[in-house]
Amino acid sequence: MQVLILVGLLATTLAQPAQTTQKPKGFFGQIGDVFKDTAHAFGSAFTDYVKTSGSNLLHSVLPNLAGELLSGGLWSLIKTAATNKRDISADLQQLHDVFQHIVEEAEKRSEGLGVAIEGLVSNLVNDRLTPEEFAKQVPNIKVNAQDILHRLTDGIRQEVTSLLGNKRAALDLSALTDLLTTIETEGNKVIQQVETGLNTLTFFAKNPSTLFALIG
């Protein structure tokens, strides 16, 4: 898929009339913008995934969890206030705020990673990094992306565990556990696509003739 994106962007770019009378200089003079656009697409794909997952946690998972606590009569068992009275509305808001903080932190970091990806490709295009140096940075992108996902899912998991305390066994959390696992599993697929795409850019930077051969 990443190869098709890059080839498609390149074909479109080269088919357009020249916007300047100056001849492009070198390989990146012709397709530098295509590499940058492709990098933006890769970064956006991961950021969008994190935002979609976060929205699902806030607007679907959290209300369902709160509903199960209330309908199962478990909310009052979680902790006892000094007055022996509970403000369920305030408790729900507090839980929402904690979830939201975890989600917003993941979204912020994913946006930062997208900027880092674009900066990395920009350095490659502008000859501030060799293809070999660029390739050595790709694993760091993968590690950081995986850490973002793990902190998101583990943060939610830990918060729920802390909330329920020793009453955790009284509530079926299998759906939440499965969802958090799915978020990481599907997220890792997105990360793999980004990694493959960046490695594809590296390959074409080293072998420009191969890219031009693909578009005829």
Steps between C-alpha positions, in 0.01 A plus 500: 500500500779741589669440165175574317452824693851617419486396136158659457613829651815497290312432177260785574782739582705424192191530279440859610644796305820640642446797732849638456747553219778352711583139436463268802828409660550134566262230611333694781471806279240301309319309774591663831147633549359155427713350776382772738133446410543128550660556841206720598261222398687247714506727805133588459402134477639426846369822654153436360503147639592622849232770489234254383596255775497775760159622388365146527637468853344829611165484326424128498714302742485744791119544496454123473735441793322759713164351405610154608624634832172677566265227380695236688487697822878499513563872506425532870733209572802657338570746777310653788495873561546635849138619501381160380340681206608499138486754223477268199502790256826633644651151499409451134651835409819416687528166321437671167768760573757230577417309181511821300842593635640161397344528154611860443856412599503218243357730232758768576786253479366350176484846343858559613603172341339607174705820508812293572431276199459801272817656640693181444392479137570870453856442620534216249364709214723796586812283527537553873475123539632228272263213418707283733468749787130535429453122515661488845236741634199300380510247790480792745176612335359152547605479866351841580172414326471173690569682826218745426257214448617315809473805724149564370369149561697435817397835643132416455554150635678625811239767567216248487692262726566781747136605490362155573764390749414165658153512339648444155395134496137606545487659155552333164777701336563257215351737241725784614804274513428370150455853366827624648678199351339571163606864513862393540476219245338711229721794590808287449374423150486872428849540645624216280358677194676821598828314559471321166421829329802675647720207401355528150603865489848393604514242223390747233743763629778246452361371170326788317508320167273231644235757589507663160478157337180428695323803356627435151 
